[in-house]
Structure formats: C-alpha cells, structure tokens
C-alpha cells in the first residue's frame, strides 16, 4: 500500500489511513477482560479479584 500511495515511509501511510473508532476501548477491553478471566480462572473471577463484576467500570 505504501508504494501504491507513493509514500516513502510506511509510517506515513499508517498514520494517514489507519485509525481507531472513538469507542474502540469500550468495545475491546471487555473482550480482553473476558479472555483473561477465562484463561486464568475459568468463567468466575476469584474472591478479591480486581475484575469489575458489575461491568460499570473498566
């Protein structure tokens, strides 16, 4: 893509044509939290866990 667009550096292409939506963190972080919870503890977090069980805060 860099060559097609005529950019000398790949970073120019990436900076210009890639972005994350405003709600990216709100959509992605819960998926990672669920992945970590499942990998480490099964479906339930252990007592005293820092995982937010009620989902109102990341």
N, C-alpha and C positions, 0 to 999 in steps of 0.2 A: 504494500500500500504506500509505503514511504516513497518509493520510486515513481509510482503512478502519479502521486500528488506533487512530485517534484521537490520534495523536501530533502535537504542534505542530511539531516539528523532524524532518527526515528522519534526522538523526544518531541520534536516539533509536531509530527503527525499525531502522536498520542495526546499531547496537550491540547491540540486543536479539535480533535474528533472523538475524544472519549470523555465521558462524564458519568457521574452517579446521580440518580434522582434525589431530590430533597429528602424523601422518606426512606432512603437506602438503609440507614442504620436501623430504623424502626422495623424494617422488613427482614433484615439479615440477622441481626443479633439474636432474636428469639430462636431462629433455626440453629445457630451455633450453640446456644444455651441448651437446647433440647438434645443436640448431638453430644455435648459434654456430659449432660446428666445421664443420658442413656449409656454412654461408654463407661462412665465411672461408677454409676450407682444403680443401674437399671432404670426403670421409669420413675422411681421416687428418690428425691434428694434425702440425704441423711439428716437426722436432727441437728440443729445448729448450723445448717448449711447457709452459705451466702446467696444461694439461688433464691430469686424472688418468686415465691409460690403463687402469689395472687395476681401476678402479671401486670401490676400497675406501674412498675418501675424497671428500668433495665439495669 
